[in-house]
């Protein structure tokens, strides 16, 4: 049943809202050019001039974290949107029609889920190359099976309910019943799944960027920043903490929203 757990939802809303506000402001303005280098101030500790310090090239970490968080957010949002839209269509058709349509599409769905998700993403990126757009495509494909499975179950359950039978008796066309009447009733289940899917996308993007196949330099990436910060964990711990904290807040905010919406997460 769709419920909102007030405390978790409010906490998630505050954290997510704060991160989105910072990302939105960072789209138009950052204290410094995220890619501007200054060797004279490299590895400077946090100060009034550089709130999170500077990195090994003298770049302002706060500006890079803000822009990197924005890139991660957009990649996660776009990949979940692709998976959601295609998953909705596949799940709706298989759940409504069943038969050979269900058999063909769900076997295709199962073939995708048969592979470990990160491994499949790496294979797709190896084929199409790195970069943000290919990561969006790869992650979007990975999310299709989860959304398709959830929508299929909901459509199959609701198509035999009285309101659907009444609509069919009144001569309402199948596609209208499916997309206007049934699918809106799947939103309570999908909302929490979308939130968890967003978390998975953030972590996947950060992991790929950490491995060097995500967002390419000189554009900032939280995962790549963590990779670069490894060599300075003792001498400049603020470098890794800044990028790591941004990832944690993005994941925590949407995780609390999902829990507050009463979701059970992605299977």
ZABABA-715654 format. One record per residue (C-alpha): x, y, z; residue number from 0; residue in three letters. Coordinates in steps of 0.02 Angstrom, whole numbers, always signed. Layout:
<rs>
<r><x>X</x><y>Y</y><z>Z</z><lumse>NUM</lumse><roza>ala</roza></r>
...
</rs>
This chain:
<rs>
<r><x>+0</x><y>+0</y><z>+0</z><lumse>0</lumse><roza>unk</roza></r>
<r><x>+61</x><y>+176</y><z>-39</z><lumse>1</lumse><roza>unk</roza></r>
<r><x>+105</x><y>+269</y><z>+120</z><lumse>2</lumse><roza>unk</roza></r>
<r><x>+215</x><y>+415</y><z>+166</z><lumse>3</lumse><roza>unk</roza></r>
<r><x>+323</x><y>+395</y><z>+320</z><lumse>4</lumse><roza>unk</roza></r>
<r><x>+334</x><y>+577</y><z>+373</z><lumse>5</lumse><roza>unk</roza></r>
<r><x>+505</x><y>+584</y><z>+459</z><lumse>6</lumse><roza>unk</roza></r>
<r><x>+603</x><y>+496</y><z>+323</z><lumse>7</lumse><roza>unk</roza></r>
<r><x>+512</x><y>+587</y><z>+185</z><lumse>8</lumse><roza>unk</roza></r>
<r><x>+544</x><y>+758</y><z>+262</z><lumse>9</lumse><roza>unk</roza></r>
<r><x>+727</x><y>+718</y><z>+293</z><lumse>10</lumse><roza>unk</roza></r>
<r><x>+748</x><y>+655</y><z>+116</z><lumse>11</lumse><roza>unk</roza></r>
<r><x>+658</x><y>+806</y><z>+46</z><lumse>12</lumse><roza>unk</roza></r>
<r><x>+771</x><y>+926</y><z>+142</z><lumse>13</lumse><roza>unk</roza></r>
<r><x>+932</x><y>+839</y><z>+89</z><lumse>14</lumse><roza>unk</roza></r>
<r><x>+878</x><y>+817</y><z>-92</z><lumse>15</lumse><roza>unk</roza></r>
<r><x>+810</x><y>+994</y><z>-102</z><lumse>16</lumse><roza>unk</roza></r>
<r><x>+973</x><y>+1067</y><z>-35</z><lumse>17</lumse><roza>unk</roza></r>
<r><x>+1077</x><y>+966</y><z>-158</z><lumse>18</lumse><roza>unk</roza></r>
<r><x>+966</x><y>+1013</y><z>-304</z><lumse>19</lumse><roza>unk</roza></r>
<r><x>+974</x><y>+1196</y><z>-256</z><lumse>20</lumse><roza>unk</roza></r>
<r><x>+1164</x><y>+1190</y><z>-251</z><lumse>21</lumse><roza>unk</roza></r>
<r><x>+1168</x><y>+1099</y><z>-418</z><lumse>22</lumse><roza>unk</roza></r>
<r><x>+1046</x><y>+1224</y><z>-495</z><lumse>23</lumse><roza>unk</roza></r>
<r><x>+1148</x><y>+1374</y><z>-436</z><lumse>24</lumse><roza>unk</roza></r>
<r><x>+1306</x><y>+1288</y><z>-495</z><lumse>25</lumse><roza>unk</roza></r>
<r><x>+1232</x><y>+1276</y><z>-670</z><lumse>26</lumse><roza>unk</roza></r>
<r><x>+1242</x><y>+1466</y><z>-684</z><lumse>27</lumse><roza>unk</roza></r>
<r><x>+1377</x><y>+1514</y><z>-559</z><lumse>28</lumse><roza>unk</roza></r>
<r><x>+1524</x><y>+1439</y><z>-463</z><lumse>29</lumse><roza>unk</roza></r>
<r><x>+1652</x><y>+1535</y><z>-358</z><lumse>30</lumse><roza>unk</roza></r>
<r><x>+1790</x><y>+1488</y><z>-480</z><lumse>31</lumse><roza>unk</roza></r>
<r><x>+1807</x><y>+1408</y><z>-650</z><lumse>32</lumse><roza>unk</roza></r>
<r><x>+1804</x><y>+1222</y><z>-607</z><lumse>33</lumse><roza>unk</roza></r>
<r><x>+1942</x><y>+1187</y><z>-733</z><lumse>34</lumse><roza>unk</roza></r>
<r><x>+2054</x><y>+1338</y><z>-695</z><lumse>35</lumse><roza>unk</roza></r>
<r><x>+2225</x><y>+1282</y><z>-632</z><lumse>36</lumse><roza>unk</roza></r>
<r><x>+2340</x><y>+1378</y><z>-515</z><lumse>37</lumse><roza>unk</roza></r>
<r><x>+2499</x><y>+1287</y><z>-465</z><lumse>38</lumse><roza>unk</roza></r>
<r><x>+2539</x><y>+1415</y><z>-330</z><lumse>39</lumse><roza>unk</roza></r>
<r><x>+2391</x><y>+1360</y><z>-222</z><lumse>40</lumse><roza>unk</roza></r>
<r><x>+2383</x><y>+1173</y><z>-258</z><lumse>41</lumse><roza>unk</roza></r>
<r><x>+2326</x><y>+1062</y><z>-114</z><lumse>42</lumse><roza>unk</roza></r>
<r><x>+2276</x><y>+1213</y><z>-9</z><lumse>43</lumse><roza>unk</roza></r>
<r><x>+2172</x><y>+1173</y><z>+145</z><lumse>44</lumse><roza>unk</roza></r>
<r><x>+1992</x><y>+1235</y><z>+157</z><lumse>45</lumse><roza>unk</roza></r>
<r><x>+1982</x><y>+1422</y><z>+189</z><lumse>46</lumse><roza>unk</roza></r>
<r><x>+1870</x><y>+1572</y><z>+164</z><lumse>47</lumse><roza>unk</roza></r>
<r><x>+1937</x><y>+1588</y><z>-13</z><lumse>48</lumse><roza>unk</roza></r>
<r><x>+1920</x><y>+1403</y><z>-56</z><lumse>49</lumse><roza>unk</roza></r>
<r><x>+1784</x><y>+1326</y><z>+52</z><lumse>50</lumse><roza>unk</roza></r>
<r><x>+1836</x><y>+1146</y><z>+17</z><lumse>51</lumse><roza>unk</roza></r>
<r><x>+2018</x><y>+1181</y><z>-25</z><lumse>52</lumse><roza>unk</roza></r>
<r><x>+2106</x><y>+1151</y><z>-191</z><lumse>53</lumse><roza>unk</roza></r>
<r><x>+2163</x><y>+994</y><z>-280</z><lumse>54</lumse><roza>unk</roza></r>
<r><x>+2332</x><y>+939</y><z>-349</z><lumse>55</lumse><roza>unk</roza></r>
<r><x>+2315</x><y>+1059</y><z>-495</z><lumse>56</lumse><roza>unk</roza></r>
<r><x>+2261</x><y>+1208</y><z>-390</z><lumse>57</lumse><roza>unk</roza></r>
<r><x>+2079</x><y>+1195</y><z>-446</z><lumse>58</lumse><roza>unk</roza></r>
<r><x>+1942</x><y>+1246</y><z>-326</z><lumse>59</lumse><roza>unk</roza></r>
<r><x>+1867</x><y>+1086</y><z>-256</z><lumse>60</lumse><roza>unk</roza></r>
<r><x>+1700</x><y>+1163</y><z>-209</z><lumse>61</lumse><roza>unk</roza></r>
<r><x>+1671</x><y>+1222</y><z>-388</z><lumse>62</lumse><roza>unk</roza></r>
<r><x>+1721</x><y>+1052</y><z>-456</z><lumse>63</lumse><roza>unk</roza></r>
<r><x>+1611</x><y>+958</y><z>-333</z><lumse>64</lumse><roza>unk</roza></r>
<r><x>+1460</x><y>+1065</y><z>-377</z><lumse>65</lumse><roza>unk</roza></r>
<r><x>+1485</x><y>+1040</y><z>-564</z><lumse>66</lumse><roza>unk</roza></r>
<r><x>+1527</x><y>+856</y><z>-542</z><lumse>67</lumse><roza>unk</roza></r>
<r><x>+1370</x><y>+829</y><z>-437</z><lumse>68</lumse><roza>unk</roza></r>
<r><x>+1268</x><y>+914</y><z>-573</z><lumse>69</lumse><roza>unk</roza></r>
<r><x>+1341</x><y>+798</y><z>-705</z><lumse>70</lumse><roza>unk</roza></r>
<r><x>+1307</x><y>+645</y><z>-597</z><lumse>71</lumse><roza>unk</roza></r>
<r><x>+1129</x><y>+702</y><z>-562</z><lumse>72</lumse><roza>unk</roza></r>
<r><x>+1090</x><y>+729</y><z>-746</z><lumse>73</lumse><roza>unk</roza></r>
<r><x>+1165</x><y>+562</y><z>-798</z><lumse>74</lumse><roza>unk</roza></r>
<r><x>+1065</x><y>+472</y><z>-663</z><lumse>75</lumse><roza>unk</roza></r>
<r><x>+906</x><y>+564</y><z>-707</z><lumse>76</lumse><roza>unk</roza></r>
<r><x>+921</x><y>+532</y><z>-893</z><lumse>77</lumse><roza>unk</roza></r>
<r><x>+965</x><y>+348</y><z>-874</z><lumse>78</lumse><roza>unk</roza></r>
<r><x>+820</x><y>+316</y><z>-754</z><lumse>79</lumse><roza>unk</roza></r>
<r><x>+703</x><y>+409</y><z>-873</z><lumse>80</lumse><roza>unk</roza></r>
<r><x>+755</x><y>+296</y><z>-1017</z><lumse>81</lumse><roza>unk</roza></r>
<r><x>+731</x><y>+140</y><z>-913</z><lumse>82</lumse><roza>unk</roza></r>
<r><x>+565</x><y>+202</y><z>-846</z><lumse>83</lumse><roza>unk</roza></r>
<r><x>+488</x><y>+249</y><z>-1015</z><lumse>84</lumse><roza>unk</roza></r>
<r><x>+541</x><y>+90</y><z>-1105</z><lumse>85</lumse><roza>unk</roza></r>
<r><x>+502</x><y>-16</y><z>-952</z><lumse>86</lumse><roza>unk</roza></r>
<r><x>+327</x><y>+59</y><z>-943</z><lumse>87</lumse><roza>unk</roza></r>
<r><x>+291</x><y>+17</y><z>-1124</z><lumse>88</lumse><roza>unk</roza></r>
<r><x>+360</x><y>-161</y><z>-1113</z><lumse>89</lumse><roza>unk</roza></r>
<r><x>+279</x><y>-196</y><z>-945</z><lumse>90</lumse><roza>unk</roza></r>
<r><x>+112</x><y>-125</y><z>-999</z><lumse>91</lumse><roza>unk</roza></r>
<r><x>+104</x><y>-226</y><z>-1160</z><lumse>92</lumse><roza>unk</roza></r>
<r><x>+160</x><y>-389</y><z>-1080</z><lumse>93</lumse><roza>unk</roza></r>
<r><x>+45</x><y>-369</y><z>-930</z><lumse>94</lumse><roza>unk</roza></r>
<r><x>-107</x><y>-325</y><z>-1037</z><lumse>95</lumse><roza>unk</roza></r>
<r><x>-93</x><y>-443</y><z>-1184</z><lumse>96</lumse><roza>unk</roza></r>
<r><x>+3</x><y>-590</y><z>-1112</z><lumse>97</lumse><roza>unk</roza></r>
<r><x>+26</x><y>-734</y><z>-1235</z><lumse>98</lumse><roza>unk</roza></r>
<r><x>+167</x><y>-726</y><z>-1361</z><lumse>99</lumse><roza>unk</roza></r>
<r><x>+193</x><y>-539</y><z>-1332</z><lumse>100</lumse><roza>unk</roza></r>
<r><x>+227</x><y>-575</y><z>-1148</z><lumse>101</lumse><roza>unk</roza></r>
<r><x>+337</x><y>-724</y><z>-1191</z><lumse>102</lumse><roza>unk</roza></r>
<r><x>+448</x><y>-632</y><z>-1317</z><lumse>103</lumse><roza>unk</roza></r>
<r><x>+469</x><y>-469</y><z>-1222</z><lumse>104</lumse><roza>unk</roza></r>
<r><x>+494</x><y>-547</y><z>-1051</z><lumse>105</lumse><roza>unk</roza></r>
<r><x>+622</x><y>-672</y><z>-1119</z><lumse>106</lumse><roza>unk</roza></r>
<r><x>+716</x><y>-523</y><z>-1189</z><lumse>107</lumse><roza>unk</roza></r>
<r><x>+696</x><y>-442</y><z>-1019</z><lumse>108</lumse><roza>unk</roza></r>
<r><x>+764</x><y>-596</y><z>-933</z><lumse>109</lumse><roza>unk</roza></r>
<r><x>+914</x><y>-604</y><z>-1050</z><lumse>110</lumse><roza>unk</roza></r>
<r><x>+965</x><y>-430</y><z>-992</z><lumse>111</lumse><roza>unk</roza></r>
<r><x>+946</x><y>-471</y><z>-807</z><lumse>112</lumse><roza>unk</roza></r>
<r><x>+1046</x><y>-632</y><z>-830</z><lumse>113</lumse><roza>unk</roza></r>
<r><x>+1206</x><y>-531</y><z>-836</z><lumse>114</lumse><roza>unk</roza></r>
<r><x>+1280</x><y>-438</y><z>-686</z><lumse>115</lumse><roza>unk</roza></r>
<r><x>+1225</x><y>-257</y><z>-710</z><lumse>116</lumse><roza>unk</roza></r>
<r><x>+1395</x><y>-175</y><z>-695</z><lumse>117</lumse><roza>unk</roza></r>
<r><x>+1475</x><y>-305</y><z>-809</z><lumse>118</lumse><roza>unk</roza></r>
<r><x>+1341</x><y>-276</y><z>-941</z><lumse>119</lumse><roza>unk</roza></r>
<r><x>+1365</x><y>-88</y><z>-926</z><lumse>120</lumse><roza>unk</roza></r>
<r><x>+1553</x><y>-109</y><z>-949</z><lumse>121</lumse><roza>unk</roza></r>
<r><x>+1523</x><y>-217</y><z>-1104</z><lumse>122</lumse><roza>unk</roza></r>
<r><x>+1407</x><y>-87</y><z>-1180</z><lumse>123</lumse><roza>unk</roza></r>
<r><x>+1531</x><y>+53</y><z>-1143</z><lumse>124</lumse><roza>unk</roza></r>
<r><x>+1673</x><y>-52</y><z>-1216</z><lumse>125</lumse><roza>unk</roza></r>
<r><x>+1570</x><y>-69</y><z>-1376</z><lumse>126</lumse><roza>unk</roza></r>
<r><x>+1508</x><y>+111</y><z>-1391</z><lumse>127</lumse><roza>unk</roza></r>
<r><x>+1649</x><y>+200</y><z>-1299</z><lumse>128</lumse><roza>unk</roza></r>
<r><x>+1655</x><y>+305</y><z>-1141</z><lumse>129</lumse><roza>unk</roza></r>
<r><x>+1580</x><y>+475</y><z>-1107</z><lumse>130</lumse><roza>unk</roza></r>
<r><x>+1422</x><y>+536</y><z>-1023</z><lumse>131</lumse><roza>unk</roza></r>
<r><x>+1302</x><y>+498</y><z>-1165</z><lumse>132</lumse><roza>unk</roza></r>
<r><x>+1357</x><y>+318</y><z>-1182</z><lumse>133</lumse><roza>unk</roza></r>
<r><x>+1345</x><y>+295</y><z>-994</z><lumse>134</lumse><roza>unk</roza></r>
<r><x>+1167</x><y>+361</y><z>-999</z><lumse>135</lumse><roza>unk</roza></r>
<r><x>+1125</x><y>+235</y><z>-1136</z><lumse>136</lumse><roza>unk</roza></r>
<r><x>+1208</x><y>+90</y><z>-1046</z><lumse>137</lumse><roza>unk</roza></r>
<r><x>+1126</x><y>+126</y><z>-878</z><lumse>138</lumse><roza>unk</roza></r>
<r><x>+959</x><y>+160</y><z>-960</z><lumse>139</lumse><roza>unk</roza></r>
<r><x>+961</x><y>-14</y><z>-1038</z><lumse>140</lumse><roza>unk</roza></r>
<r><x>+1002</x><y>-91</y><z>-868</z><lumse>141</lumse><roza>unk</roza></r>
<r><x>+850</x><y>-10</y><z>-786</z><lumse>142</lumse><roza>unk</roza></r>
<r><x>+723</x><y>-71</y><z>-915</z><lumse>143</lumse><roza>unk</roza></r>
<r><x>+699</x><y>-246</y><z>-842</z><lumse>144</lumse><roza>unk</roza></r>
<r><x>+661</x><y>-186</y><z>-666</z><lumse>145</lumse><roza>unk</roza></r>
<r><x>+530</x><y>-60</y><z>-719</z><lumse>146</lumse><roza>unk</roza></r>
<r><x>+456</x><y>-180</y><z>-847</z><lumse>147</lumse><roza>unk</roza></r>
<r><x>+437</x><y>-317</y><z>-718</z><lumse>148</lumse><roza>unk</roza></r>
<r><x>+351</x><y>-203</y><z>-591</z><lumse>149</lumse><roza>unk</roza></r>
<r><x>+232</x><y>-126</y><z>-719</z><lumse>150</lumse><roza>unk</roza></r>
<r><x>+191</x><y>-298</y><z>-792</z><lumse>151</lumse><roza>unk</roza></r>
<r><x>+141</x><y>-363</y><z>-620</z><lumse>152</lumse><roza>unk</roza></r>
<r><x>+33</x><y>-212</y><z>-583</z><lumse>153</lumse><roza>unk</roza></r>
<r><x>-54</x><y>-212</y><z>-753</z><lumse>154</lumse><roza>unk</roza></r>
<r><x>-87</x><y>-400</y><z>-743</z><lumse>155</lumse><roza>unk</roza></r>
<r><x>-163</x><y>-375</y><z>-571</z><lumse>156</lumse><roza>unk</roza></r>
<r><x>-271</x><y>-225</y><z>-614</z><lumse>157</lumse><roza>unk</roza></r>
<r><x>-336</x><y>-278</y><z>-785</z><lumse>158</lumse><roza>unk</roza></r>
<r><x>-461</x><y>-395</y><z>-702</z><lumse>159</lumse><roza>unk</roza></r>
<r><x>-527</x><y>-266</y><z>-578</z><lumse>160</lumse><roza>unk</roza></r>
<r><x>-705</x><y>-201</y><z>-592</z><lumse>161</lumse><roza>unk</roza></r>
<r><x>-660</x><y>-26</y><z>-654</z><lumse>162</lumse><roza>unk</roza></r>
<r><x>-564</x><y>-99</y><z>-801</z><lumse>163</lumse><roza>unk</roza></r>
<r><x>-704</x><y>-221</y><z>-844</z><lumse>164</lumse><roza>unk</roza></r>
<r><x>-830</x><y>-80</y><z>-839</z><lumse>165</lumse><roza>unk</roza></r>
<r><x>-723</x><y>+25</y><z>-955</z><lumse>166</lumse><roza>unk</roza></r>
<r><x>-710</x><y>-118</y><z>-1079</z><lumse>167</lumse><roza>unk</roza></r>
<r><x>-898</x><y>-146</y><z>-1075</z><lumse>168</lumse><roza>unk</roza></r>
<r><x>-921</x><y>+38</y><z>-1114</z><lumse>169</lumse><roza>unk</roza></r>
<r><x>-815</x><y>+16</y><z>-1270</z><lumse>170</lumse><roza>unk</roza></r>
<r><x>-658</x><y>+108</y><z>-1211</z><lumse>171</lumse><roza>unk</roza></r>
<r><x>-510</x><y>+58</y><z>-1319</z><lumse>172</lumse><roza>unk</roza></r>
<r><x>-373</x><y>-50</y><z>-1245</z><lumse>173</lumse><roza>unk</roza></r>
<r><x>-235</x><y>+79</y><z>-1261</z><lumse>174</lumse><roza>unk</roza></r>
<r><x>-338</x><y>+212</y><z>-1174</z><lumse>175</lumse><roza>unk</roza></r>
<r><x>-381</x><y>+94</y><z>-1031</z><lumse>176</lumse><roza>unk</roza></r>
<r><x>-199</x><y>+43</y><z>-1017</z><lumse>177</lumse><roza>unk</roza></r>
<r><x>-113</x><y>+211</y><z>-1023</z><lumse>178</lumse><roza>unk</roza></r>
<r><x>-249</x><y>+326</y><z>-954</z><lumse>179</lumse><roza>unk</roza></r>
<r><x>-332</x><y>+218</y><z>-822</z><lumse>180</lumse><roza>unk</roza></r>
<r><x>-214</x><y>+80</y><z>-767</z><lumse>181</lumse><roza>unk</roza></r>
<r><x>-39</x><y>+155</y><z>-779</z><lumse>182</lumse><roza>unk</roza></r>
<r><x>-78</x><y>+306</y><z>-667</z><lumse>183</lumse><roza>unk</roza></r>
<r><x>-125</x><y>+180</y><z>-532</z><lumse>184</lumse><roza>unk</roza></r>
<r><x>+50</x><y>+105</y><z>-541</z><lumse>185</lumse><roza>unk</roza></r>
<r><x>+133</x><y>+270</y><z>-492</z><lumse>186</lumse><roza>unk</roza></r>
<r><x>+133</x><y>+237</y><z>-304</z><lumse>187</lumse><roza>unk</roza></r>
<r><x>+237</x><y>+81</y><z>-334</z><lumse>188</lumse><roza>unk</roza></r>
<r><x>+348</x><y>+163</y><z>-464</z><lumse>189</lumse><roza>unk</roza></r>
<r><x>+391</x><y>+318</y><z>-363</z><lumse>190</lumse><roza>unk</roza></r>
<r><x>+493</x><y>+226</y><z>-233</z><lumse>191</lumse><roza>unk</roza></r>
<r><x>+571</x><y>+118</y><z>-368</z><lumse>192</lumse><roza>unk</roza></r>
<r><x>+624</x><y>+272</y><z>-466</z><lumse>193</lumse><roza>unk</roza></r>
<r><x>+708</x><y>+343</y><z>-310</z><lumse>194</lumse><roza>unk</roza></r>
<r><x>+806</x><y>+183</y><z>-280</z><lumse>195</lumse><roza>unk</roza></r>
<r><x>+846</x><y>+174</y><z>-466</z><lumse>196</lumse><roza>unk</roza></r>
<r><x>+917</x><y>+350</y><z>-455</z><lumse>197</lumse><roza>unk</roza></r>
<r><x>+1028</x><y>+295</y><z>-311</z><lumse>198</lumse><roza>unk</roza></r>
<r><x>+1092</x><y>+147</y><z>-411</z><lumse>199</lumse><roza>unk</roza></r>
<r><x>+1126</x><y>+260</y><z>-560</z><lumse>200</lumse><roza>unk</roza></r>
<r><x>+1226</x><y>+383</y><z>-452</z><lumse>201</lumse><roza>unk</roza></r>
<r><x>+1333</x><y>+243</y><z>-381</z><lumse>202</lumse><roza>unk</roza></r>
<r><x>+1355</x><y>+162</y><z>-553</z><lumse>203</lumse><roza>unk</roza></r>
<r><x>+1407</x><y>+326</y><z>-634</z><lumse>204</lumse><roza>unk</roza></r>
<r><x>+1528</x><y>+364</y><z>-493</z><lumse>205</lumse><roza>unk</roza></r>
<r><x>+1602</x><y>+189</y><z>-507</z><lumse>206</lumse><roza>unk</roza></r>
<r><x>+1627</x><y>+204</y><z>-695</z><lumse>207</lumse><roza>unk</roza></r>
<r><x>+1703</x><y>+376</y><z>-681</z><lumse>208</lumse><roza>unk</roza></r>
<r><x>+1816</x><y>+308</y><z>-544</z><lumse>209</lumse><roza>unk</roza></r>
<r><x>+1876</x><y>+178</y><z>-668</z><lumse>210</lumse><roza>unk</roza></r>
<r><x>+1905</x><y>+314</y><z>-799</z><lumse>211</lumse><roza>unk</roza></r>
<r><x>+1765</x><y>+267</y><z>-920</z><lumse>212</lumse><roza>unk</roza></r>
<r><x>+1636</x><y>+394</y><z>-866</z><lumse>213</lumse><roza>unk</roza></r>
<r><x>+1637</x><y>+582</y><z>-884</z><lumse>214</lumse><roza>unk</roza></r>
<r><x>+1800</x><y>+626</y><z>-970</z><lumse>215</lumse><roza>unk</roza></r>
<r><x>+1925</x><y>+761</y><z>-917</z><lumse>216</lumse><roza>unk</roza></r>
<r><x>+1932</x><y>+906</y><z>-903</z><lumse>217</lumse><roza>unk</roza></r>
<r><x>+1748</x><y>+900</y><z>-850</z><lumse>218</lumse><roza>unk</roza></r>
<r><x>+1732</x><y>+866</y><z>-663</z><lumse>219</lumse><roza>unk</roza></r>
<r><x>+1666</x><y>+697</y><z>-604</z><lumse>220</lumse><roza>unk</roza></r>
<r><x>+1640</x><y>+643</y><z>-424</z><lumse>221</lumse><roza>unk</roza></r>
<r><x>+1703</x><y>+468</y><z>-460</z><lumse>222</lumse><roza>unk</roza></r>
<r><x>+1859</x><y>+529</y><z>-548</z><lumse>223</lumse><roza>unk</roza></r>
<r><x>+1892</x><y>+652</y><z>-407</z><lumse>224</lumse><roza>unk</roza></r>
<r><x>+1888</x><y>+508</y><z>-283</z><lumse>225</lumse><roza>unk</roza></r>
<r><x>+2013</x><y>+415</y><z>-391</z><lumse>226</lumse><roza>unk</roza></r>
<r><x>+2129</x><y>+565</y><z>-399</z><lumse>227</lumse><roza>unk</roza></r>
<r><x>+2113</x><y>+595</y><z>-212</z><lumse>228</lumse><roza>unk</roza></r>
<r><x>+2178</x><y>+422</y><z>-165</z><lumse>229</lumse><roza>unk</roza></r>
<r><x>+2358</x><y>+482</y><z>-170</z><lumse>230</lumse><roza>unk</roza></r>
<r><x>+2320</x><y>+623</y><z>-48</z><lumse>231</lumse><roza>unk</roza></r>
<r><x>+2214</x><y>+538</y><z>+85</z><lumse>232</lumse><roza>unk</roza></r>
<r><x>+2340</x><y>+579</y><z>+221</z><lumse>233</lumse><roza>unk</roza></r>
<r><x>+2409</x><y>+746</y><z>+162</z><lumse>234</lumse><roza>unk</roza></r>
<r><x>+2245</x><y>+818</y><z>+98</z><lumse>235</lumse><roza>unk</roza></r>
<r><x>+2096</x><y>+717</y><z>+164</z><lumse>236</lumse><roza>unk</roza></r>
<r><x>+1974</x><y>+856</y><z>+119</z><lumse>237</lumse><roza>unk</roza></r>
<r><x>+1995</x><y>+812</y><z>-65</z><lumse>238</lumse><roza>unk</roza></r>
<r><x>+1919</x><y>+638</y><z>-50</z><lumse>239</lumse><roza>unk</roza></r>
<r><x>+1796</x><y>+688</y><z>+87</z><lumse>240</lumse><roza>unk</roza></r>
<r><x>+1720</x><y>+825</y><z>-21</z><lumse>241</lumse><roza>unk</roza></r>
<r><x>+1682</x><y>+712</y><z>-171</z><lumse>242</lumse><roza>unk</roza></r>
<r><x>+1631</x><y>+566</y><z>-60</z><lumse>243</lumse><roza>unk</roza></r>
<r><x>+1512</x><y>+673</y><z>+43</z><lumse>244</lumse><roza>unk</roza></r>
<r><x>+1427</x><y>+738</y><z>-115</z><lumse>245</lumse><roza>unk</roza></r>
<r><x>+1394</x><y>+559</y><z>-173</z><lumse>246</lumse><roza>unk</roza></r>
<r><x>+1332</x><y>+508</y><z>+0</z><lumse>247</lumse><roza>unk</roza></r>
<r><x>+1210</x><y>+655</y><z>+9</z><lumse>248</lumse><roza>unk</roza></r>
<r><x>+1139</x><y>+621</y><z>-164</z><lumse>249</lumse><roza>unk</roza></r>
<r><x>+1112</x><y>+438</y><z>-121</z><lumse>250</lumse><roza>unk</roza></r>
<r><x>+1050</x><y>+470</y><z>+56</z><lumse>251</lumse><roza>unk</roza></r>
<r><x>+923</x><y>+602</y><z>+3</z><lumse>252</lumse><roza>unk</roza></r>
<r><x>+838</x><y>+493</y><z>-126</z><lumse>253</lumse><roza>unk</roza></r>
<r><x>+854</x><y>+339</y><z>-15</z><lumse>254</lumse><roza>unk</roza></r>
<r><x>+758</x><y>+427</y><z>+124</z><lumse>255</lumse><roza>unk</roza></r>
<r><x>+628</x><y>+486</y><z>-1</z><lumse>256</lumse><roza>unk</roza></r>
<r><x>+605</x><y>+307</y><z>-60</z><lumse>257</lumse><roza>unk</roza></r>
<r><x>+589</x><y>+243</y><z>+118</z><lumse>258</lumse><roza>unk</roza></r>
<r><x>+471</x><y>+386</y><z>+161</z><lumse>259</lumse><roza>unk</roza></r>
<r><x>+360</x><y>+339</y><z>+14</z><lumse>260</lumse><roza>unk</roza></r>
<r><x>+346</x><y>+164</y><z>+86</z><lumse>261</lumse><roza>unk</roza></r>
<r><x>+446</x><y>+82</y><z>-53</z><lumse>262</lumse><roza>unk</roza></r>
<r><x>+533</x><y>-85</y><z>-42</z><lumse>263</lumse><roza>unk</roza></r>
<r><x>+670</x><y>-41</y><z>-166</z><lumse>264</lumse><roza>unk</roza></r>
<r><x>+734</x><y>-116</y><z>-326</z><lumse>265</lumse><roza>unk</roza></r>
<r><x>+747</x><y>-303</y><z>-335</z><lumse>266</lumse><roza>unk</roza></r>
</rs>
